[in-house]
Amino acid sequence: MSNPIRIQIVGATGYAGGDLLRILLQHPNAEIVSLTAADVDKPTEVGAIWSELRGLCPVPIQPAGGPIPDGIDVAFLATPDKVAMKLAPAYLEKGIKVIDFAGDYRFKDPALHDEWYGGKHTSPEWCGKAVYGLPELFRAEIPQAQLVANPGCYSTTVILGLYPAVKAGAINPDGMIASCASGVTGAGKHPMLAFHHPEVAENFKAYKIANHRHTPEMEDILGRVSGRTVRLTFVPHLLPIRRGILATLFGEKSGNDSLEDLHRIYVDAYAAEPFVRVLPLGETPALHSIQLTNFCDISVQEDPRTGKWVILAALDNTGKGASSQAVQNMNLLAGLDERTGIWPACL
């Protein structure tokens, strides 16, 4: 891959696209050559959408649907679900690396996508070729990938939170519970009454209880990396804040591990990971500690009275849950230190 990395961002006006743009403008190896968005009808200065970037990016945001620019190395598709499946093949056929932010290629089996997202996948031939873009679990596969399926924000939090316990057999993989709360940016930028300020401010509510699209993604990936059948109940909640996810994960103990044993399992599992921080026993994650970063903070707790583990994980939903993780994946594709441009803070 050329140096600098020549980049197109498709969906540059969305929350994830905006964060991606901020990160890449500071990335020492990135050159932004094209920006597009479906909600602009003429070339638009970046500063007209993202006022904090006024004067910092000379590349205008073009209306979506134009030809693929020449010489692109990586295309970030920061688009809604079911868009990338239509766009990605044209890039891939040209040999351009694609990092998809949506759920279009997260499942090897396109039938699972169709079941949870509805409709028929329009490029199912690429589903089996895509690599799931969670570096902590698939680092060896990502550098050789042509198509990277960037994980969902909830899925990243829950998978990183549960993986060491599931892999070690320290938790019963059937019947785990994930109760997660996310900032409003996770819902995207499209106006909807449920995310209108008067509906969200000073409020807290659950939604899509036990039928959220990230549920099968969590089960599928945890099952693939652990060799176990995983079933969990996922209940997401909407926080009246802009960014951040806090996941509280519950599961029955499996075996005789003490809390100290479980903590050691997590410390060992993530000892070499630059962006996962296992907190000391007795500490718990806080959103202020991970906002505007690519970190995932994890702590382990025990309820000895009920025989359950309580595991907490926190990350920035548009950072490690989307844009900065996408840059981490780009770095791996390009053969760079994966921390480049996102260490220690990304925004």
Phi, psi and omega per residue, in radians:
M1 nan 2.448 -3.068
S2 -1.153 2.814 3.105
N3 -2.269 1.959 0.179
P4 -1.315 2.905 3.112
I5 -1.432 2.089 -3.117
R6 -1.530 2.207 -2.874
I7 -2.222 2.449 2.895
Q8 -2.043 2.357 3.017
I9 -1.910 2.049 3.044
V10 -1.734 2.027 -3.043
G11 1.750 0.753 -3.024
A12 -1.343 -0.118 -3.124
T13 -1.728 -0.125 3.104
G14 -1.375 2.974 -3.106
Y15 -1.096 -0.786 3.119
A16 -1.183 -0.701 3.105
G17 -1.109 -0.661 3.100
G18 -1.142 -0.769 3.083
D19 -1.097 -0.710 3.116
L20 -1.056 -0.762 3.134
L21 -1.070 -0.763 3.127
R22 -1.054 -0.750 -3.124
I23 -1.153 -0.828 -3.038
L24 -1.214 -0.478 3.082
L25 -1.124 -0.383 3.132
Q26 -1.835 -0.013 -3.084
H27 -1.358 2.225 -3.050
P28 -1.189 -0.306 -3.079
N29 -1.983 0.145 -3.049
A30 -1.851 2.441 3.011
E31 -2.232 1.960 3.118
I32 -1.416 2.069 -3.111
V33 -1.971 -0.257 -3.116
S34 -2.702 2.382 3.053
L35 -2.287 2.332 3.077
T36 -2.380 2.815 3.081
A37 -2.778 2.586 -3.112
A38 -1.363 -0.280 -3.050
D39 -1.820 0.310 2.945
V40 -2.049 2.507 -3.102
D41 -1.946 0.070 3.082
K42 -2.731 2.825 3.091
P43 -0.952 2.252 -3.006
T44 -2.270 2.293 3.100
E45 -1.106 2.470 3.127
V46 -0.971 -0.692 -3.112
G47 -1.115 -0.360 3.095
A48 -1.293 -0.378 3.104
I49 -1.756 -0.825 -3.106
W50 -2.033 1.615 -2.985
S51 -1.089 -0.493 -3.139
E52 -1.228 -0.255 3.135
L53 -1.786 0.199 -3.133
R54 -0.984 2.205 3.116
G55 1.405 0.018 -3.059
L56 -1.792 -0.253 -3.115
C57 -2.326 1.973 -3.109
P58 -1.352 -0.188 -3.095
V59 -1.471 2.116 3.124
P60 -1.340 2.769 3.038
I61 -1.513 2.108 -3.103
Q62 -1.698 2.693 3.026
P63 -1.024 2.534 3.132
A64 -1.162 2.731 3.024
G65 1.797 -0.035 3.121
G66 -1.350 3.053 3.125
P67 -1.154 2.716 3.080
I68 -1.223 2.193 -3.121
P69 -1.106 2.639 3.090
D70 -1.246 2.567 2.981
G71 1.362 0.283 3.120
I72 -1.337 2.353 3.055
D73 -1.644 -0.743 -3.076
V74 -2.367 2.333 3.007
A75 -1.983 2.155 3.018
F76 -1.656 2.100 3.115
L77 -1.765 1.508 3.136
A78 -1.582 1.115 -2.992
T79 -2.106 2.873 3.100
P80 -1.149 2.903 3.070
D81 -0.967 2.527 3.076
K82 1.357 0.064 3.063
V83 -1.617 -0.809 -3.092
A84 -1.055 -0.626 -3.112
M85 -1.062 -0.404 3.105
K86 -1.591 -0.539 -3.075
L87 -1.554 -0.683 -2.951
A88 -1.014 -0.749 -3.061
P89 -0.971 -0.638 -3.127
A90 -1.119 -0.669 3.075
Y91 -1.193 -0.811 -3.070
L92 -1.098 -0.653 3.128
E93 -1.164 -0.396 3.087
K94 -1.559 -0.001 -3.133
G95 1.441 0.235 3.138
I96 -1.481 2.344 3.069
K97 -1.240 2.431 -3.118
V98 -2.164 2.308 2.999
I99 -2.054 1.974 -3.055
D100 -1.726 2.207 -3.118
F101 -1.456 -0.288 -3.017
A102 -1.651 -2.983 -3.069
G103 -1.614 0.211 -2.968
D104 -1.166 -0.528 -3.053
Y105 -2.183 0.355 -3.097
R106 -1.376 -0.306 -3.133
F107 -1.885 2.318 3.044
K108 -1.113 -0.617 -3.136
D109 -1.678 1.928 -3.123
P110 -1.085 -0.367 3.108
A111 -1.128 -0.580 3.103
L112 -1.183 -0.672 3.046
H113 -1.070 -0.815 -3.100
D114 -1.087 -0.647 -3.122
E115 -1.120 -0.720 -3.028
W116 -1.666 -0.429 -3.111
Y117 -1.851 -0.252 3.107
G118 1.434 2.583 3.130
G119 1.379 3.124 -3.128
K120 -1.776 2.354 3.083
H121 -1.126 2.301 -3.067
T122 -1.568 -0.183 3.056
S123 -2.427 1.028 -3.064
P124 -1.115 -0.346 -3.119
E125 -1.131 -0.334 -3.135
W126 -1.627 -0.191 -3.086
C127 -1.078 -0.779 -3.121
G128 -1.255 -0.301 -3.128
K129 -1.595 -0.313 -3.095
A130 -1.244 2.591 3.060
V131 -1.897 2.307 3.119
Y132 -1.227 2.149 -2.952
G133 -1.515 0.941 3.019
L134 -1.926 1.685 -2.995
P135 -0.991 -0.574 -3.107
E136 -1.100 -0.404 -3.120
L137 -1.959 -0.471 -3.019
F138 -2.215 0.524 -3.089
R139 -1.016 -0.654 -3.085
A140 -1.191 -0.483 -3.078
E141 -1.565 -0.501 -2.992
I142 -1.091 -0.763 -3.087
P143 -1.026 -0.469 -3.136
Q144 -1.610 -0.011 -3.038
A145 -1.345 2.615 2.941
Q146 -1.763 -0.498 -3.131
L147 -2.229 2.111 3.125
V148 -1.943 2.192 3.079
A149 -1.622 1.753 3.136
N150 -1.122 2.290 -3.056
P151 -1.169 2.813 2.993
G152 -1.202 2.728 -3.081
C153 -1.186 -0.807 3.072
Y154 -1.091 -0.714 -3.087
S155 -1.106 -0.740 3.105
T156 -1.010 -0.793 -3.110
T157 -1.100 -0.857 -3.060
V158 -1.234 -0.747 -3.119
I159 -1.107 -0.827 3.109
L160 -1.108 -0.619 3.136
G161 -1.189 -0.611 -3.037
L162 -1.756 -0.404 -2.972
Y163 -0.903 -0.904 -3.083
P164 -1.054 -0.693 -3.135
A165 -1.191 -0.709 3.132
V166 -1.187 -0.792 -3.111
K167 -1.074 -0.678 -3.096
A168 -1.431 -0.113 -3.093
G169 1.265 0.412 -3.106
A170 -1.546 -0.152 -3.102
I171 -2.329 2.549 3.077
N172 -1.234 1.997 -3.048
P173 -1.319 -0.072 3.128
D174 -1.879 2.020 3.094
G175 1.743 0.286 3.067
M176 -1.214 2.731 -3.125
I177 -2.193 2.316 3.076
A178 -2.091 1.918 3.066
S179 -1.859 1.979 -2.980
C180 -2.215 2.540 3.105
A181 -2.224 2.299 -3.050
S182 -2.219 2.655 2.991
G183 -1.194 2.847 -2.984
V184 -1.210 -0.425 3.141
T185 -1.075 -0.367 3.108
G186 -1.119 -0.334 -3.140
A187 -1.469 -0.080 -3.122
G188 1.531 3.119 -2.991
K189 -1.706 -0.152 -3.108
H190 -1.161 2.205 -3.084
P191 -1.105 2.265 3.067
M192 -2.529 2.546 -3.089
L193 -0.995 -0.692 -3.072
A194 -1.081 -0.391 -3.103
F195 -1.934 0.180 3.052
H196 -1.151 2.467 -3.031
H197 -0.882 -0.819 -3.140
P198 -1.104 -0.388 3.121
E199 -1.433 -0.483 -3.026
V200 -1.711 -0.721 -3.046
A201 -1.027 2.398 3.131
E202 0.958 0.612 -3.100
N203 -2.400 2.830 3.111
F204 -2.735 2.154 -3.062
K205 -2.630 2.711 3.052
A206 -1.592 2.752 3.116
Y207 -2.673 2.789 3.127
K208 0.784 0.875 -3.041
I209 -1.163 2.090 3.090
A210 1.091 0.277 3.060
N211 -2.465 0.455 3.119
H212 -1.332 2.542 -3.070
R213 -1.113 -0.344 3.127
H214 -1.365 -0.244 -3.105
T215 -0.999 -0.948 -3.123
P216 -1.154 -0.474 3.086
E217 -1.130 -0.784 3.099
M218 -1.068 -0.845 -3.104
E219 -1.117 -0.747 -3.090
D220 -1.112 -0.854 -3.084
I221 -1.223 -0.763 3.109
L222 -1.072 -0.641 3.092
G223 -1.186 -0.722 -3.126
R224 -1.114 -0.738 -3.033
V225 -1.505 -0.255 -3.121
S226 -1.905 -0.268 -3.076
G227 1.250 0.353 -3.124
R228 -2.117 2.681 2.998
T229 -1.394 2.137 -3.047
V230 -1.992 2.325 3.038
R231 -2.341 2.274 3.101
L232 -2.484 2.700 3.023
T233 -1.740 2.157 -3.077
F234 -1.988 2.151 3.114
V235 -2.180 1.862 3.101
P236 -1.524 2.657 3.098
H237 -2.291 2.688 3.136
L238 -1.817 2.092 3.104
L239 -1.603 2.567 3.115
P240 -1.457 0.883 3.108
I241 -2.367 2.956 -3.083
R242 -1.380 -0.836 -2.966
R243 -2.470 2.639 3.099
G244 2.103 2.544 3.033
I245 -2.275 2.356 2.969
L246 -2.113 2.113 3.125
A247 -1.896 2.265 3.009
T248 -1.940 2.054 -2.964
L249 -2.026 2.295 -3.073
F250 -2.130 2.479 3.050
G251 -2.874 2.664 3.134
E252 -1.285 2.463 3.056
K253 -1.109 2.477 3.098
S254 -2.165 1.730 -3.066
G255 1.905 -2.837 -3.019
N256 -1.983 0.409 -3.141
D257 -1.122 2.394 3.011
S258 -1.469 2.979 3.085
L259 -1.064 -0.657 3.098
E260 -1.118 -0.659 3.082
D261 -1.095 -0.798 -3.127
L262 -1.102 -0.731 3.126
H263 -1.059 -0.725 3.108
R264 -1.111 -0.659 3.089
I265 -1.018 -0.774 -3.124
Y266 -1.224 -0.765 3.126
V267 -1.037 -0.781 3.140
D268 -1.159 -0.708 -3.092
A269 -1.106 -0.608 -3.034
Y270 -1.983 0.280 -3.071
A271 -1.034 -0.604 -3.081
A272 -1.713 0.091 -3.067
E273 -1.584 2.091 -3.086
P274 -1.229 -0.378 -3.017
F275 -2.003 0.160 3.038
V276 -2.035 2.157 -3.121
R277 -2.021 1.986 3.074
V278 -1.533 2.063 -3.044
L279 -1.352 2.695 3.070
P280 -1.058 2.676 3.097
L281 -0.969 2.390 3.138
G282 1.678 -0.262 3.100
E283 -1.742 2.689 3.129
T284 -2.281 2.625 -3.113
P285 -1.180 2.666 3.056
A286 -2.353 2.515 -3.082
L287 -1.094 -0.603 -3.140
H288 -1.055 -0.399 -3.088
S289 -1.436 -0.287 -3.056
I290 -2.113 -0.192 -3.139
Q291 -1.084 2.427 -3.141
L292 1.174 0.405 3.101
T293 -2.313 3.071 3.049
N294 -1.831 0.301 -3.114
F295 -1.490 2.615 2.892
C296 -2.094 2.081 3.115
D297 -1.730 2.348 -3.059
I298 -2.300 2.446 2.974
S299 -2.361 2.691 3.123
V300 -2.073 2.437 -3.133
Q301 -2.354 2.925 -3.131
E302 -2.412 2.422 2.950
D303 -1.894 1.609 -3.051
P304 -1.143 -0.397 -3.120
R305 -1.205 -0.636 -3.112
T306 -1.826 -0.109 -3.129
G307 1.253 0.565 -3.114
K308 -2.067 2.537 2.942
W309 -1.489 2.554 2.998
V310 -2.199 1.970 -3.079
I311 -2.007 2.317 3.141
L312 -2.047 2.440 3.112
A313 -2.440 2.482 -3.128
A314 -2.432 2.450 3.036
L315 -2.722 2.978 3.087
D316 -1.482 2.119 -3.029
N317 -1.147 -0.512 3.062
T318 -1.744 0.026 3.048
G319 -1.735 -1.733 3.095
K320 -1.048 -0.416 3.104
G321 -1.467 -0.031 -3.134
A322 -2.808 -1.538 -2.864
S323 -1.262 -0.849 -3.115
S324 -1.204 -0.543 3.034
Q325 -1.154 -0.636 3.078
A326 -1.092 -0.673 3.094
V327 -1.214 -0.650 3.035
Q328 -0.997 -0.742 3.098
N329 -1.170 -0.715 3.097
M330 -1.043 -0.735 3.131
N331 -1.036 -0.731 3.116
L332 -1.155 -0.699 3.095
L333 -1.064 -0.627 -3.059
A334 -1.550 -0.027 -3.124
G335 1.335 0.364 3.119
L336 -1.615 2.853 2.907
D337 -1.001 2.203 -3.020
E338 -1.120 -0.237 3.132
R339 -1.447 -0.150 -3.016
T340 -1.005 2.208 3.072
G341 1.407 -0.135 -3.109
I342 -2.310 0.282 -3.122
W343 -2.128 2.284 -0.098
P344 -1.431 -0.615 3.112
A345 -1.783 2.689 -3.072
C346 -1.890 -0.304 -3.080
L347 -2.296 nan nan
